[in-house]
């Protein structure tokens, strides 16, 4: 039920809907979901799917309590619901279907950790112990070229991530346009960490040509690092970077990171799943698999992960530190 009515009921939905708001959906069947899965679309314009034009269907949700039903109000049904255990009592009596929602056991970053980091955020950028403004540390860059994905930049000032910069993919159709965006938002001694997998290689090359201090993030590269406990290695750099962010968000042993209160960021950072390989390595769900499962690319989450990724050597040839 939560999945079907996600825009109204899922607190982690990147684009929540208000009660009574119309949203449009189509059902797409593929190898991963032969029975079909709901995909939200912007409006009721026909969508071309597997060579066939499909007319989206609308739906909406209006929450209601037991007292809103005059028939039930005349019976003892309310007292019956009041005796139910939680979370059923809140769901059935108060119409609070978010009650009792728990994270997947293999969710990489717990939802409450991200929410706590967002609660620490303020619009005021951080200052050091002398009251001086902390300069820009890094810029995480997840490029997109056309399509529904977004080119997303995450500016980091020490442990503080500023409001994300999001541009529609159609506005960054080539490497030059992404490099232009990086150049405008990269200043001082800060470096940019750019995803170079696939289309990201062109923006990276253009940044290098312009003499920008950039670091290539290639998530498929191998990693020789260990987790904080020293017990587990990482399947690749992508797993290492995501796990390091998880460790930094840990409320007991973390670094008091402040993240912007962005619904899409919350959804992205809580989307990836993880597992332990037979070789005792931590493996994070592939980006393409996440995209298939949630129906979009986790651009905001990846940009934040990249802004915390620790470069080994920058394009300028200097060692740079994560903090």
N, C-alpha and C positions, 0 to 999 in steps of 0.2 A: 504493500500500500504506500509506504514512504517513497519508494522508487517511482511509482506511477504518478504520485502527486508531489514530486520532489520540489518544484518551484515554490510551493506553498508550505510544505511540511519539513523539508530537509534544511536544518540550520546551517549546513555547509554549502548549500547551493550557491554557485557564483553569481547568479542573477535572480534573486528571490522575487516572487510575485506577491502582490497584495491580494487579500480576499476579493473575489469577484472579477479579478483581472483575467482576460482571455489570453491563452497561450495556444500555439499551434504545434502539432506533432505529426510525424509520419512514421510508419513502421518499416524498418530496413532489415532484410534477411541477408546474411552472408555466411561464410564458412564458420565464423566464430559464433554466430547466433542464427542457426538455421530456422529456429522457431520464430525469429523476428525480435527486434528490440525497438523501443521508442526513441526517436531522435527529435529534439525540439528544433523548429525552424522559425525564422523571424516573423513570417506572416502567412497568409493563406494562399500565396502564389503557388501554382503547381511546381513540383520539384521533379527533376529528371533522375530516376533511380533505375539502374540496370536497363537503360534504354526505354523506360516507360515513364510517362508523366503521371505523377501521383498528386492528388489534391489533398493538402493537409487538413486534418480535422482539429477543431478547437476543443478546449476543455477549460474549466475553471473550478475553483474550490472556494466554498464559503463555510468557515467553521461554525459549528453550532453546539450548544450545550443542551442537556436533557430538559432544562426549563423552557427551552425554545419550542418544544413539542407539546402542544396543549393536551394531546391524547395521553402521552406518558405522564404528564404532570398530575393527572387524575388517578393514577395507579401508584402502587408501591415500588415501581421499577427503579426509582431513584435510590431508595434505601437498599435495594438489591445491589445496585452498582456501587454504592458507598461501602459495601462490605467486601468488595473485591480487593485482592492484594495489588500493590503497586508493581508495575506501572499501569496495569489494566484499569485501576480506579481512575487515574488522571486521564487516561486515554478515552475511556467510555463515559465518564461522568462530566469531565471538563472539556472534552474535545481536544486535549493536549496530546497529539500523536507524536510529538517529539520526546515525550517522557519515555524513559527506558531505552533510548537509542544508545547503543554502545559501539565503540570502535571495533573494526575487524581485528581479530587476534594478531594478524600479521601486518597491520597498518604500521608503516615505517615510523611516522612521527605522530604521537598521540594528539588528538584534537585539543585537549585542554592545555597542552604545552604551547601550541601555536596561539590559542586564545589568550594565554597569560602574557606571551610576548607582545601581542597586539594591545593588551590592556596597559602595558608599560609605555606605549608610544604616545608622544605628544607632538604637536606641530612645531614645537621649539626644538631646533637642532641642538645637539649636546655641546657642552663646553668642558674644558679640562679643569684641573684643580685651581688654576689661576684665573679661571673665568674666561679664558680665551676660547674662541670657536675652534672646534676640532675640524681640521680640513678634510676634504673628500679623500677617502681611503681607496675605494675601488668602485668600479662600475660593472655590474653583471649584465651581460648582453645575450639575449636569446633572439636571434634574427629570424625574420619570416619574409618570404617573397611572394606576395599575392595570396590568394585563397582566403580562408576564414581565420587563419592564425594571425597573431599580432607580433610585431617586433617589440620586445619588452626590455627596458633598461631598469636596473635596480641600483640606485646610488647608495653607497654605504659610507657612513662616517663613524669609524670605529665599530662599536657594537650597535649602532643605530642605522636602520635602513629607512631612507626617506621615501616619500610618495613615489610609487612606480610610474615610469614613463611608458605609455602604451601607444603604439601607432599601428593602424590597420595595415595588414600585409600589402595591400594594394598601393599604399603610400611609400613603401620601401621595396620597389620591384627589382632592385639590383644591388650589387655590393657597394657601389658608390653612394647610394642613398642611405644605406645603413651606416657607412663610414662617416658620412656627413652628420648623421644624428649623434654618433659617438663623439665626434670632434666638438660638437656644440656643448656636450654635457660632461666632457672629460677635461679636467683642469688641474693645475698644480702638479704635485708629485704622484698623483693617483694613477692607477693602472686599470685597464679594462680587461675583463675576462670574457672571451667570446667563444660561444659554442661553434666549433669548426666542423662538426659532423654534417655531411651533406652540403646544404646551401651555405653554411656558415663560413666555408673556406674563402669565398669571394669577398665578403665584408672584411674578414681578417686580413687578406692580402692587400686590400685597398687601405686599411688602417696602417699597415706596415709601410706602404708606399708614401703615406703622408707623414711618417715619422712619429705616429702616436705610440704611446707606451701600452702595448697590448700583449695579452697572454692567450695562447690557444688552448681552449678547453676541449680535449678529445676524450670523451667519456669511455670509449672502448679501449683506451690504453691500459696496460697492466699496472698494478699497484703493489708496492712492497711494504706498505704501511700496515699497522695493526690497530684494532679498536682500543679504546681507553683501557680496557681490562687486560689487553695483551693476549687474549685467548683466540681472537678471530682475525683473519686477514680479510682482504676485499677482492672480489672477483675482478673488478676493474676500477678505473678512476671515478666513474659515475657513482659506484657504490661507496667509495671512500668519501667523496664530497657530500653525498646525501647523509651518510652516517655522521660525518663531522658536524653537520648542521644539527642533526638530532642530538648529539652530545652537547652542543652549545646551547640547545633549548631545554635541556634536562633541568628541571626546577631545583634539584638537589646539588648537582655538580656542574651546572652549566655556567654561562657567561652573561646572564641577564640581558640577552639580546632584546632589542625593541623593534618590532615589525609594524608596518602601517596597517591600520584596520581596514583591510581590503578583502571583501568577501571572496573574490576570485582567488586571491593568494591563499586564504584559508582553505578553500576547496582543493587547490593545487598541491599544497604541502601535505595535506592529509589523504591524498589519493594513492600514492605509491605503496605497494606491498613489498615485502622482503622475505628472504628465506636463507637458510644455511646450506651450503653445498656439501657434498660428501668430503670435500677437502678442507672443511671448516672455514670456508670463506663466506662472507656476507655478500649476497647478491640482491640487487634492487631491481624491481620490475622494469622492463624496458619501456622507453618512452612511447614507442609505437603501440605496445600492449595497453598502456594507460590510456592512450588516445582512443583505442577501440572500445575500451570499457566505459569511459566517461563521455565519449562522443566529441571530444575536443582536445586540443593540445595544451598541456600544462605550462604555458608560456611564463606566467608570473612566478610559479614555483621554481622553475628552472633558472630564471634570471636571478632570483635571490640565492639559490644554491651556488651559482657561478660567482656572485659578488663575494661569497665567503670562501670560494675555492682558493687554495694557497698555491700561488705560482712557484715554480722551481727556479726558472730564469725568465726574465722579461725580455721583450724584443730589444730593450736598451742594453741587455747583457748584465743586468744587476740582479742580485738575489733580493727578493721581496718577501716580507713577512705577512702572515694572515692578519695580525692585529696592528 
